[in-house]
């Protein structure tokens, strides 16, 4: 199963390029790019042979779901794009649960038949299919948290068709990652985790997984963008790729040309559930930070600042006297929280945190979350048209709190 990002509508923009420039301009354009170095595509045959044995098929039997109450409201998606719910959970003012027959997409029927396996009642157990990859020779496997959520049974099928029942070592819903483990008497081959910070836009990547239950499928593409914030939560920092990723790829690896895992496939933008060329993966560097905690204690401890922030637009920057938009505007303070104790006020613009410049509001929550609890962090805030140095002692994020910093 793959998280889908539903858009209110999708517009196809056709751009016509008119030929009419002079030959001199064309020659200039050609000569400009003739000097740009090019690199050949990776050896995808060798990459496939290396990675396919390390990627597993994960099948989960979910707990029975109760039919929603009439008074229950549809979940609200944050500004911008957000993760979509599985097809049988979607509903709301802008999307019908069961469209007329003439409007139904055949791909949706295919998805429901092969993946939801949903009976006439939503209170029956549901089977989900997805992917994962081996990160430990002891049988440790990395996958998506939403794939194993509320699972009564987790079945892992290796590339050699052997099946094992897995147990959950740890999961983190905020980043949608989970570590599961199978008991095996042999040492299993494992993937090599790369460095997602070194990934470049335009670089070749390969996705491996089980789309629509088609085991050990590989697809390729390039990195379309990095650091994407799609409104999925306070810790958005996704890799965008045009590699074909579909339902069933969820939890599978995104691999660079050297065969190193640089991300975990998490979500797609789609109206039908099928790939349209926009997919998102969680950077592996963020995952590597959380793995020790997930494997030892099953949960993740995060830093907490106790404030809400919002983006600094051009209008806000001009109103506050900033030379250009940047930083994170404090829109709310939790009473008695770390920010209040540190002297931060509503209306402050955080421009520097722990020695790093805060370029925009989207990256600030992740900065706070990655900070060790009880650490004294030196900050700079812009207040009354001047920069002020401050210190804040980071607290611990509890499950009932929204995050280190939310969007006001």
ABEGO torsion letter per residue (X at the ends): XBBBBBBABBBBBBBBBBBABBAAAAAAAAAAAAABBBBBBBBAAAAAAAAAAABBBBBBBBBBBBBBBAABBBBBBBBEBBBBBBAAABEEAABBABBBAAABBAAAAAAAAAAAGBBABAABBBBBBBBBBBABAAGBBBBBAAAABGBABBBBBBAAGBBBBBBBABBBAAAGBBBBBBBBABBBBBBBBBBAAABBBGBBBBBBEBBGGBBGBBBBBBBABBGBBAGAEAABBBBBBABBBBBGABGBBBBBAAGBBABBBABBBBAAGBBAGBBBBBBAAAAAAAAAAAAAAGBBBBBBAGBBBBBBBAAAAAAAGBABBEEBBBABBBBGBAAAAAGBBBGBBBABBGGBBBABAAAAAAAAAABBBGBBBBBBBBBGGBBBBBBBBBBBBBAABAEABBBX
